[in-house]
Amino acid sequence: MDGYTYFDNNATTPLDSRVAEAMIPWLTTQHGNASSLHRVGRLARGAVDRARMSVAKTIGAEPLDIIFTGSGTEANNAVIFEVTRAAGHRGELVVSAIEHPSVLRAAECCAAAGMTLHKVAPGRDGVVSAQSMMDRLNDDTKLVCLMMANNELGTLQPVADVARACRERGILMLCDAVQGVGKLEVDVEALGVDFLTLGGHKFHGPLGAAALWVRPGTHFEGWVKGGSQERQLRAGTVNVSAIVGLGKACDLIRDELELRCEHLLGLRNYFEGRLAEIPGACLHCCDAPRLPHTSNVAFEGLVGSELMMRLDAAGFAVSTGSACGSGQDHASSTVLALGIDPEMAAGSIRISFGMTNTLHEVETFLDALAVETAALRSAASA
């Protein structure tokens, strides 16, 4: 979009042209159903199998343990509902209070059906301590959920430490790695979790293609029933073109991860280094380990949603939190979970950089940010 700069890459990323090129044949001339046994169907199945191998290699897994889904939300829901169903809706769920809505809302539904739900708050640095998660574990705990990286704050969570404690007690653990894959090295064996989810549209792949990894030997039946797709663990006609795109996007991040992180970190550090020039700016969680491309900033005395809309009119896309929680006027529950003043939380916006962004765009954005925050302060005092 000419004259418009996109800084909301945690919501979704632009499709890489190389990914689009890989998808085009499967959107046009190659139209087989991957479950069909004729030649056209076998070609589609081969493309899906190659994508499965690519996804597996990206997270240090085996292809047979990858289940394709339509979104990270679906994958997270599948695990939570399956584990609680298998437990007869009795027992305890332990989740961090800053999980993505696809985890929190699903866990709340299970709690309404009989499970006991414990939400563990983060510290002021946006990190949920491993010890605080471990303190909630007991013989009735059926599932622990801790994301790899928070989608609003960018903070990295102590997944491996918590997973180690869960393994010692025979407790299953889900890691939502949707924001982590594509910006961090991910290895399921090093993490030690039982389930891991990822989504292609967070690292310049297509919408509509995500994956769930299930540790071999872990009981999982799936909850979308119908045909025999995905080893009867996720029924439904396979979205061949999107899955091919996911596989290609995974190929690219394995080849380019270091360069991507260097580029993103350069943009973020430049942005954050100049924030002090803007009166009332306060950077959340700046001392915590974070994703290389995410900044969450509060502007004292301002309303984040109003600032976001002014920036949108000025030609810049940012957000006030998770895209899945948009449409709400109140402060983000994730930012509030830090224990900061609600007024300061209400003045927060998230800036998430992507591979298509440039240093010049960041400079221009900083100028616009100074202008729009000053205009809002002026209007408030008038």
C-alpha positions as CSV (number, residue, x, y, z in Angstrom):
1,M,0.0,0.0,0.0
2,D,1.7,3.2,-1.2
3,G,2.4,5.8,1.4
4,Y,1.6,3.4,4.3
5,T,4.1,1.7,6.6
6,Y,3.3,-1.6,8.3
7,F,4.6,-2.1,11.9
8,D,2.2,-4.8,13.0
9,N,4.1,-7.9,12.1
10,N,3.1,-9.8,15.3
11,A,-0.4,-9.8,14.0
12,T,0.6,-11.1,10.6
13,T,3.5,-10.6,8.2
14,P,3.5,-9.8,4.5
15,L,3.7,-12.9,2.3
16,D,7.3,-13.4,1.0
17,S,7.3,-13.3,-2.8
18,R,9.3,-16.6,-2.9
19,V,6.6,-18.3,-0.8
20,A,3.9,-16.9,-3.1
21,E,5.8,-18.3,-6.1
22,A,5.9,-21.7,-4.5
23,M,2.2,-21.6,-3.9
24,I,1.0,-20.4,-7.3
25,P,1.0,-23.8,-9.0
26,W,-1.1,-25.3,-6.3
27,L,-3.6,-22.4,-6.6
28,T,-3.8,-22.7,-10.4
29,T,-2.8,-25.7,-12.5
30,Q,-2.1,-28.2,-9.7
31,H,-5.5,-28.8,-8.1
32,G,-5.5,-32.3,-6.8
33,N,-6.9,-33.4,-3.4
34,A,-4.0,-34.8,-1.4
35,S,-6.2,-37.7,-0.2
36,S,-7.0,-38.9,-3.8
37,L,-5.1,-41.9,-5.1
38,H,-4.8,-40.9,-8.7
39,R,-1.8,-39.2,-10.2
40,V,-3.0,-35.6,-9.5
41,G,-3.8,-36.5,-5.9
42,R,-0.4,-38.2,-5.4
43,L,1.4,-35.1,-6.6
44,A,-0.5,-33.0,-4.1
45,R,0.3,-35.5,-1.3
46,G,4.0,-35.4,-2.3
47,A,3.9,-31.6,-2.0
48,V,2.3,-31.8,1.5
49,D,4.8,-34.5,2.6
50,R,7.7,-32.3,1.5
51,A,6.3,-29.4,3.5
52,R,5.9,-31.6,6.5
53,M,9.6,-32.5,6.3
54,S,10.5,-28.8,6.1
55,V,8.4,-27.9,9.2
56,A,9.8,-30.8,11.1
57,K,13.4,-29.9,10.3
58,T,12.8,-26.3,11.4
59,I,11.9,-27.4,15.0
60,G,14.2,-30.5,15.3
61,A,11.3,-32.9,15.0
62,E,10.3,-35.9,12.8
63,P,7.8,-35.5,10.0
64,L,5.4,-38.1,11.3
65,D,4.9,-36.0,14.5
66,I,3.7,-32.9,12.6
67,I,-0.1,-32.3,12.3
68,F,-1.2,-29.6,9.9
69,T,-3.9,-27.3,11.2
70,G,-5.6,-24.1,9.9
71,S,-4.2,-21.8,12.6
72,G,-2.3,-21.6,15.8
73,T,-5.6,-21.1,17.6
74,E,-6.9,-24.4,16.3
75,A,-3.7,-26.2,17.3
76,N,-3.7,-24.7,20.8
77,N,-7.5,-25.5,21.2
78,A,-7.0,-29.0,20.0
79,V,-4.4,-29.8,22.7
80,I,-6.3,-28.1,25.6
81,F,-9.7,-29.7,24.8
82,E,-8.2,-33.1,24.1
83,V,-6.2,-33.2,27.3
84,T,-9.2,-32.1,29.4
85,R,-11.6,-34.5,27.6
86,A,-9.2,-37.4,28.3
87,A,-9.1,-36.3,32.0
88,G,-12.9,-36.4,32.2
89,H,-12.9,-32.6,32.8
90,R,-11.4,-33.3,36.2
91,G,-8.1,-32.0,37.4
92,E,-6.1,-28.8,37.1
93,L,-4.8,-26.6,34.3
94,V,-1.8,-24.3,34.9
95,V,-1.3,-21.5,32.4
96,S,0.5,-18.2,32.4
97,A,-1.7,-15.1,32.7
98,I,-0.1,-13.7,29.5
99,E,-1.0,-16.6,27.2
100,H,-2.5,-15.9,23.8
101,P,-6.4,-15.7,23.9
102,S,-6.5,-19.1,22.1
103,V,-5.0,-20.6,25.2
104,L,-6.7,-18.5,27.9
105,R,-10.2,-18.7,26.4
106,A,-9.9,-22.4,25.8
107,A,-8.7,-23.0,29.3
108,E,-11.5,-20.9,30.7
109,C,-14.0,-23.0,28.8
110,C,-12.5,-26.1,30.3
111,A,-12.7,-24.5,33.8
112,A,-16.4,-23.9,33.2
113,A,-16.9,-27.6,32.4
114,G,-15.2,-28.7,35.6
115,M,-11.5,-28.2,35.4
116,T,-9.6,-26.1,38.0
117,L,-7.7,-23.3,36.3
118,H,-4.7,-21.5,37.7
119,K,-3.3,-18.4,36.0
120,V,0.2,-17.5,36.9
121,A,1.1,-13.8,36.7
122,P,4.3,-12.5,35.3
123,G,6.8,-10.2,37.0
124,R,7.1,-6.5,36.2
125,D,9.6,-7.6,33.5
126,G,6.9,-9.5,31.6
127,V,8.5,-12.9,32.4
128,V,6.6,-15.6,34.2
129,S,9.1,-17.2,36.5
130,A,9.7,-20.9,36.3
131,Q,9.4,-21.2,40.0
132,S,6.0,-19.6,40.1
133,M,4.8,-22.1,37.5
134,M,6.3,-25.0,39.4
135,D,4.7,-23.9,42.7
136,R,1.3,-24.5,41.1
137,L,2.1,-28.2,40.1
138,N,0.5,-31.0,42.0
139,D,-0.7,-34.6,41.4
140,D,-4.0,-33.2,39.9
141,T,-2.3,-31.1,37.3
142,K,-3.1,-32.4,33.8
143,L,-1.6,-29.7,31.5
144,V,0.7,-26.7,31.8
145,C,0.7,-24.0,29.1
146,L,3.6,-21.6,28.7
147,M,4.2,-19.7,25.5
148,M,7.7,-19.3,24.1
149,A,7.4,-15.6,23.5
150,N,4.7,-13.2,24.4
151,N,2.9,-11.7,21.4
152,E,2.4,-8.3,23.0
153,L,5.5,-7.7,25.0
154,G,8.0,-9.8,23.1
155,T,9.3,-11.3,26.4
156,L,10.8,-14.8,26.3
157,Q,9.5,-17.3,28.8
158,P,11.4,-20.1,30.7
159,V,9.8,-23.0,28.8
160,A,12.6,-25.5,29.1
161,D,12.9,-25.1,32.9
162,V,9.1,-25.5,33.4
163,A,9.1,-28.5,31.0
164,R,11.8,-30.2,33.0
165,A,9.7,-30.0,36.2
166,C,6.6,-31.2,34.3
167,R,8.5,-34.2,32.9
168,E,9.7,-35.2,36.4
169,R,6.0,-35.3,37.6
170,G,4.5,-36.8,34.5
171,I,2.6,-33.7,33.6
172,L,1.9,-32.7,29.9
173,M,3.0,-29.3,28.7
174,L,2.0,-27.2,25.7
175,C,4.2,-24.5,24.3
176,D,2.6,-21.9,22.0
177,A,5.6,-21.1,19.8
178,V,3.7,-19.1,17.2
179,Q,5.6,-15.9,17.9
180,G,8.9,-17.7,18.5
181,V,9.4,-19.7,15.3
182,G,11.0,-17.5,12.6
183,K,12.8,-15.3,15.1
184,L,14.4,-17.8,17.4
185,E,16.2,-21.2,17.1
186,V,13.6,-23.8,18.1
187,D,14.3,-27.4,19.0
188,V,11.5,-29.5,20.6
189,E,14.0,-31.8,22.2
190,A,15.9,-29.0,23.9
191,L,12.6,-27.5,25.1
192,G,11.3,-30.8,26.4
193,V,7.6,-30.0,25.9
194,D,4.9,-32.5,24.8
195,F,3.1,-30.2,22.4
196,L,4.3,-27.2,20.3
197,T,2.4,-25.0,17.9
198,L,3.5,-22.7,15.1
199,G,1.8,-20.6,12.4
200,G,3.3,-19.7,9.0
201,H,1.8,-16.2,8.7
202,K,4.0,-15.0,11.6
203,F,7.2,-15.5,9.5
204,H,6.2,-14.3,6.1
205,G,4.3,-17.5,5.2
206,P,0.6,-17.7,4.2
207,L,-2.5,-17.4,6.4
208,G,-4.4,-20.6,6.9
209,A,-1.4,-22.9,7.5
210,A,-0.2,-23.8,10.9
211,A,1.2,-26.9,12.6
212,L,1.0,-28.9,15.9
213,W,3.9,-31.1,17.0
214,V,3.0,-33.9,19.3
215,R,5.8,-35.8,21.2
216,P,5.9,-39.5,20.1
217,G,4.1,-41.7,22.6
218,T,1.9,-38.8,23.8
219,H,-1.8,-39.6,23.8
220,F,-3.6,-37.4,21.4
221,E,-6.8,-38.2,19.4
222,G,-7.6,-34.9,17.9
223,W,-11.0,-33.3,17.9
224,V,-11.9,-32.5,14.3
225,K,-13.5,-35.8,13.1
226,G,-14.3,-36.9,9.6
227,G,-11.9,-38.2,7.0
228,S,-8.6,-39.9,7.5
229,Q,-6.4,-36.8,6.9
230,E,-3.4,-36.2,9.1
231,R,-3.5,-39.8,10.4
232,Q,-7.1,-39.3,11.5
233,L,-5.9,-36.6,14.0
234,R,-7.3,-33.6,12.1
235,A,-10.0,-34.3,9.5
236,G,-10.7,-32.0,6.6
237,T,-9.5,-31.6,3.1
238,V,-5.9,-30.6,3.1
239,N,-5.1,-27.0,2.2
240,V,-2.3,-27.9,-0.2
241,S,-1.3,-24.4,-1.4
242,A,-1.1,-23.0,2.1
243,I,0.8,-26.0,3.4
244,V,3.3,-25.7,0.5
245,G,3.7,-22.1,1.4
246,L,4.3,-22.9,5.1
247,G,7.0,-25.4,4.0
248,K,8.7,-22.9,1.8
249,A,8.6,-20.3,4.6
250,C,10.3,-22.8,6.9
251,D,13.0,-23.5,4.3
252,L,13.7,-19.7,4.2
253,I,13.9,-19.2,7.9
254,R,16.4,-22.1,8.3
255,D,18.6,-20.4,5.6
256,E,18.1,-16.8,6.8
257,L,17.4,-16.8,10.5
258,E,20.6,-15.1,11.6
259,L,20.4,-12.4,9.0
260,R,16.7,-11.8,9.7
261,C,17.3,-11.4,13.5
262,E,20.2,-9.0,12.8
263,H,18.0,-6.9,10.6
264,L,15.1,-6.9,13.0
265,L,17.2,-6.2,16.1
266,G,18.8,-3.2,14.3
267,L,15.4,-1.7,13.6
268,R,14.2,-2.2,17.1
269,N,17.3,-1.0,18.8
270,Y,17.3,2.2,16.7
271,F,13.7,2.8,17.5
272,E,14.1,2.2,21.2
273,G,17.3,4.3,21.4
274,R,15.4,7.4,20.2
275,L,12.3,6.9,22.3
276,A,13.7,9.2,25.0
277,E,13.2,12.1,22.5
278,I,9.4,11.7,22.9
279,P,8.0,13.1,26.1
280,G,6.1,10.7,28.3
281,A,7.4,7.5,26.5
282,C,7.9,4.5,28.7
283,L,9.2,1.2,27.3
284,H,7.8,-1.9,28.9
285,C,10.0,-4.9,29.8
286,C,13.2,-3.4,28.3
287,D,15.5,-5.3,30.5
288,A,13.9,-8.7,29.9
289,P,15.0,-11.2,27.2
290,R,12.8,-10.4,24.2
291,L,12.1,-11.1,20.6
292,P,14.3,-9.1,18.3
293,H,11.5,-7.1,16.7
294,T,8.9,-6.2,19.3
295,S,8.6,-3.0,21.4
296,N,5.7,-2.2,23.7
297,V,5.6,1.4,24.7
298,A,3.3,3.4,27.0
299,F,2.7,7.1,26.7
300,E,1.8,8.7,30.0
301,G,-1.6,10.4,30.0
302,L,-2.6,9.2,26.5
303,V,-5.0,6.5,25.3
304,G,-3.3,3.9,23.2
305,S,-6.3,3.3,21.0
306,E,-6.6,7.0,20.2
307,L,-2.9,7.2,19.4
308,M,-3.1,4.1,17.2
309,M,-5.9,5.6,15.1
310,R,-4.0,8.9,14.7
311,L,-0.9,7.0,13.6
312,D,-3.1,5.0,11.2
313,A,-4.4,8.2,9.6
314,A,-0.8,9.4,9.4
315,G,0.2,6.2,7.4
316,F,1.5,3.8,10.1
317,A,0.0,0.5,11.3
318,V,0.7,-0.4,14.9
319,S,-1.6,-2.1,17.5
320,T,-2.7,-1.9,21.1
321,G,-2.2,-5.6,21.7
322,S,-3.2,-9.0,20.3
323,A,-5.1,-8.8,17.0
324,C,-7.3,-11.6,18.5
325,G,-8.3,-9.2,21.3
326,S,-8.9,-6.1,19.1
327,G,-12.0,-4.1,19.3
328,Q,-11.7,-3.6,23.0
329,D,-11.3,-0.1,24.3
330,H,-9.8,-1.0,27.7
331,A,-6.2,-1.6,28.4
332,S,-4.6,-4.9,27.3
333,S,-4.9,-7.6,30.0
334,T,-1.4,-8.7,29.2
335,V,0.0,-5.2,30.0
336,L,-2.2,-5.0,33.1
337,A,-0.8,-8.3,34.2
338,L,2.6,-6.6,34.7
339,G,1.1,-4.8,37.7
340,I,1.5,-1.3,36.3
341,D,-0.9,1.6,36.7
342,P,-4.0,1.0,34.6
343,E,-3.8,4.5,33.1
344,M,-0.3,3.8,31.9
345,A,-1.4,0.4,30.6
346,A,-4.2,2.1,28.7
347,G,-1.6,4.3,26.9
348,S,0.4,1.4,25.5
349,I,0.9,0.5,21.9
350,R,2.8,-2.4,20.3
351,I,5.3,-1.9,17.4
352,S,6.5,-5.1,15.7
353,F,9.0,-4.8,12.9
354,G,9.3,-7.1,9.9
355,M,11.7,-8.0,7.1
356,T,10.2,-5.5,4.7
357,N,10.7,-2.5,7.0
358,T,13.7,-0.1,6.6
359,L,15.6,2.2,8.9
360,H,14.2,5.2,7.0
361,E,10.7,4.0,7.8
362,V,11.6,3.8,11.5
363,E,13.0,7.4,11.3
364,T,9.8,8.7,9.7
365,F,7.7,6.8,12.2
366,L,9.5,8.4,15.1
367,D,8.9,11.8,13.7
368,A,5.2,11.0,13.3
369,L,5.0,9.6,16.8
370,A,6.4,12.8,18.2
371,V,3.8,14.9,16.3
372,E,0.8,12.7,17.1
373,T,1.6,12.3,20.8
374,A,2.1,16.1,21.1
375,A,-1.2,16.7,19.3
376,L,-3.1,14.4,21.6
377,R,-1.6,16.1,24.7
378,S,-2.5,19.5,23.3
379,A,-6.1,18.3,22.6
380,A,-6.4,16.9,26.1
381,S,-5.3,20.1,27.8
382,A,-7.4,22.4,25.6
